[in-house]
Amino acid sequence: MPAPPPSPSPAPPQPATTPVPAQAPAARYEKALWSDIPDWTEPQTEAWPAWLNSCAVFRAQPKQAIWQRPCAAAAGIPSNDPVAQRRYFEANFTPYRLLGADGSATGLVTGYYEPLLMGSRKRTPRFRYPLYAPPADLVAVDLPDALPDLRPDARPDQPDMKDRRVRGRVVRTPQGSKLVPYYPRADIVNGTAPVKGLEIAWVEDPVELFFLQVQGSGRIRLADGSTMRVGYADHNGHPYRSIGRWLIDAGEIPADQASMQGIKAWVKRYPERANDLLNLNPAYVFFREIPAAAAGRDNGPTGSLGVPLFAGRSIAVDARVVPLGAPVFLATSWPLSSRPLQRLVIAQDTGSAIRGPVRADLFWGFGADAGEQAGRMKQSGKMWMLWPAGESPPAG
């Protein structure tokens, strides 16, 4: 049997400087006709409850003025009448095709889901890998508040800092206190970061835990048969680095196997290299337990918009391009297939790896079947954002 390839080199250390957020990606919004959208006339009733959830958020936020009129008009539309719903969107919205700065209309569509892990509230010989709550020394800085001189109205030549947040920790130096990047994944896993005592649950597989962090939420089946639901609480501020891309670039796996399933298969072949591989991604997610009453048995996890996600109808987007809550028509294909997957979806979530003008992450739902679809979803796609009629789209 040939010897396994050498272990990967650890991720390079992060510079001890205050993190600087990336400027919003250049995007173009091209006004389109409804007839430009493929399968637009097909029934889209499964997206309707997701859209009503967005409207519930908008109605509670008076500053979201542009959404008030279309949301008010939605009140009398039957939930089971696809024709009335289509006419509603056509009367209240204008479709805009999303384009990159170079005019490209095609981007990447991936998938995510809500996984189920086996675990315990206490450490046991079987369950040894912890989920942590956010540590006390993790500092989040909202740039518009900390740097008012960089607000768009004060410095139009600067990137828009609205809703920008950076994370780090405060260290003492001879010159005084300063903010430096928070500990990367490797330092959190090995105990360098002050996370002891913050464990909210323990699971049996570090790779499954890694993908739980990628998904951002999930469920843990406990020994007594009950289920604990966990959701995203915060992250360490480091950019996401794809371990699948590293495996491809290192010649470890072919590109068509760089799925969640392919990565898990690689780890089974080289279990002694699992930690080195996972630590190549410096990003780390902290969790919170979601109370049973808030979670609901059949609801999806709560996305960044603050509403439950709908399987097959909620997407994660780059909110600097597509504002959260907006309807989007997605034209892509089923995982590992050329079969068209064209439907109305709602932008209700974000993700650290979801960046760019034509970029979406489709929520597939809960459990193993959803995981099979999500893990293989890496398709090209096009997007049309539906924007309130008579309003200008966001500045690209």
N, C-alpha and C positions, 0 to 999 in steps of 0.2 A: 504494500500500500504506500503510495507517495506521501511524503510529509506534508502537513498543511502549510499553506503560505504563511510568511511571517506576520506577526501581529501588526496591526496598523499603528502608526505613530499617533500619539495623543494630539488632541486639538491644540493649536498654538495658544499660548497664554494671551488673555485679553489685556490691552493696554489700560493702565490705571488712570484713565481720564474720564470725565463726565460723558456719558453716552449722548450722542447727537442723533436725533431722529432723521430719517430719510425724508427728503422733500417729496411732496405728493407727486405721483407719476403723471406725466403729461397725458391727457386724454382728450379725445374729440367726441362730440355728440352730434351725429348727423341726423337731421330730421328725416323721418321715413314715412311711408304710407303703410296703412294696415295690411294692404295686399302684399307688401314686401316681406311680411312675417310668415314663415312656413307653418302650415297647419293652424293658423290663427282662428279659423272658423270651426275647428274641432272643439267639443265641449271641454271646458276648463273648470268644472264645478268643484273639483277636489282642491283647487287653490283658493276658493272663496272663503272658507273659514280662516285660513291663514291671513288673507287680506283683511278680514274683519278684526283680527287680533292686532294688526298694524294700526288700524283706525282707532282701536281702543287706546293705544298709546298716544296717537296724535291728538285725540280729543282731550286727553289729560294734560297736554302740553300746548297751551294757547299760543306760544311763540311759533309753533309749527303752523303758521297761518296758511301757507299754500295748500295744506292738506285738508283744511276744514271743510271746504266746499265739496270736494269729491267724496269725503267720508260721510258727510251729511246725506249726499245723494245715494249712498249705498244702503241706507237704512231700510228702504222699502223694496229692495231687490230680493226675490225668492232665492233660497239657497239651492234649490234643485232645478232652476230654470237657466240652462246654459245660454239660450238665446238672449234673455234679458240681461244676463251678466255681460255677454259680449257687447251688447248695445250700450250698456253702462260704461264700460271701459272706453269704447269708441267715442262716446259723448263727453267724457270727462278727462281724457288723457290724450297726450300726443306721444307717439313712439319715436324714440331716438336710438339709432344704431350706435353702439359703442365702438370706438376705434382707438387704436394706439396712436402715438405721436407720428408714426410713419405711415398712418393711414390703414394699417392692417386691421381687418375685421375679425380675424381668427385668433383665439387664445386657448388657454388650457382650462379644462373642466375636470376636477377630481371629485372624490366622494368621501364622506365621513359618516359615522354611525355612533350609536350608544352601545358600548360593549358590556358584557356580563363577565365578571371575574369571581373566582372563589376566594374568600378571605375571612378575616377575623378582626374583632375589635382589640384583641390582645395578641402580642407576639407569641408564636408557637414554633416548634421545630419545622412544621410544614409552612407556616405563613411568616416569612422573615423579611419581606420587603415593604417598607412603610410608605403610606401617603401622608404628606405633611400639610398642616395648616400654614398660612403665611407667617414667617418669623417676624419678631418685633423690630429687628434692625433693618428690615427692608423698607426703604424710603421711596415714595412715589412723588414726583414733582410735576405739577401741571404747568407747562411752560407759559401759557398766557398769564397766569397769576404771578409766576416767579420772574418773568421777563416782560413786563408790560411794554417796554420800548420796541419789542419785536411783534407786537400786534399789527395786523394788516393796516388798520387805520393810522397807526403811528409810523410804520415803515413799509410802504407799499412795495419796496424793492426786495423785501425779505420773503422767504417762503411762508405760507400760511401756517401759523402755529396753533390754530384753533383745535381744541380737543387733543393736543399732543401731550403725552405723558412719558417721562423717562423715569427709570428706576435705578437705585443704587444703594449704597450704604455710606455712612459718615465715618471717616477716620480722622484721628488726631495726628497732626504733624507739628514740627517745631514752628511752622508758620501759621498754624491755626487749623481749624476743621475744614475738610473738603469732602465733596461727594465723589465717590469712585464707583465703578461698576460693581454690581452685586456678584456674589460667588457664582461661578459657572456650575453646571451639572456635576462634574466630577467632585468638586469640593463639597457640594451638598450631600452627595451620595456617601462620601467617605467620612463625613462628620466634621469637616473643617468649619462649615457654617453652623451657627447656633440653632439647630433644629431639634435637638434632643428634647423629648417631652411634648413635641407638637404633633405626634403621630395620631391620626384619626382612624386609621385602619391599617391592616397588614395583609398582603397578598402573597401568593406562592411563586409568581413568575415575574422576574424583572423586565422581561421583554413585553409581556402583556401589560405591565404597569407603564412602560414607555409608550405603548400605543394608546393606553388610556389617557396619558398626558397629551398626546397628539390630538385625540378626539375632543378632549376638554371636559367630558362628563361621562358618567357610566353608572353601573349598578354592581354591587358586591353581594354575592350570596353567602350568608353566614351559616355557621354550623347548625343553628337551630331552625334553619329553613327560612328565616326572614331575609329580607332584602334591604340593604342600605344603599341609598342613592347619594352620589357625590357629584359635585359640580365645580367648575372653575372658580377659584377665589382670587388668584393673582399669579404673576410669573416673575422670574428673576431679571427680566429686562434684556436678556441676551437674544440675539437674532436666531431664528430657527435655521439649522443646517441639516440638509437631507442626508441621512445615512444611506438611503437607497442610491443617491447620486454618487456618494463616495464609493460604494461597492461597485458601481458601474465603472467609474473612472479608474479604480484600482484593478480592474479586470477580474473581480471576484464573481460577478454574475453578469449575464447579458442583460441588455436594456429591457427586454420583454419579460424579465423575471423580477424587476425592481418594484414589485408590489408588496403589500403587507405580508401576503402569504409567502412570497419569495424570500423576503428578509427573515421571516421566522424559520423557513427551511434552512437558510444559511447558518443561522444561529444553532440549529439542532446539529448541524455538521461540525461546527466549531464552538461548542459551548464555553470553552475556556477563553474565547476572545470576545464574548458578549459584552462585558463591561467596557472594554476598550472601544468597541464599535459604538455603543450607546453614548459614551462620553464624548464622541466626536461632535455631537450636537450639544452645544453649551446651554441651550435653553432648558428651562425647568419650570413646570407648572405646579402650583400649590392648590389644594382643594379645600372645600368645605362640605360638611354634610348637609343635605337638603332635607328638611323635616318632611315626614310622610304626608302631612296634611297639605303642604305646599306643593309637593311633587305630584301627587295624584297617581293612581295606578296606571292609567292609560295615556297620560300626557307625555309628550316628548320632553327632553331636557330644555331648560331655559336658555335661549340664545342671548346675544349681546343686546338685542332690542328690549329684552326683559319679558318676552312671551314664550310659551312652549313652541318648540319646533314641530313642524308637520312633515312626516316621512314623505319624501319625494316632491315636496312643494316648498320647502324652506331651503335657502342657500346662504352660505357665507360669502361675503364679498369684501373688497377693499373699500371701506366706507369713505375714503377720500375721493373715490370716483362715483360710487353708487350709494347715496344716502340710505341709512338703515330704514327699513319699512317700505321702501319703494317696490312696486311690482316690476318684474323683469320677465321677458320672454327668453327662454333658453333653448337654443337649437344645437344639439350635440348628438351623440350616439350612445347606445348601451355599452357597458364595459366589455372590452375585448371584442367589439363587434362593429359592423358598419350599419346596423339597424338603427334608424333614426329615433332619437329621444327628444321630442320637441314639445314644450309645454310652458304654461305660465307658472312662474314661481315667485316667491316673495323674499326679498333681501332682509333677513332677520338675524344674521349672525356675522361674526368676523373671525379671523384666525391669523396667527403670526406668519403663516406661510402663504396667505392669500393676499397677493400684492400685484397690482397692475390693472390697466383699464379693462381688458377682456379676460377676466379671471373669476371663476366661481367654484365653490365646493358644495356639492349637492348632498343634503342630509338624507340618508337612506332609511333611518329608523333604528329599531332596537334588535339586538340579538345576532346570532350566528349568520342567518341568511342575509341580513342587512350588511354584516361585516364582509361577507363574500363579495357582494356587489361593490361596496365602498372600497375595499382593498384593491380591487382590479380596475377601478375607475380612473383612467388617465387618458381622456379623450380630447380631441380638438373641438372647439365650439364657437358659437356666435351668440351675442347678447343684444337685446333691445330693451332699454329702460323706458318704462311708461311714466311720463312726467305730467303733472297736472296741466291741463289745457290752458293756454294763455300765459303760462309762467316760463321764464327763461331757465334752461337747464343749469346745473352747477357749472362754475367756471372751470374749464379744463386746464 
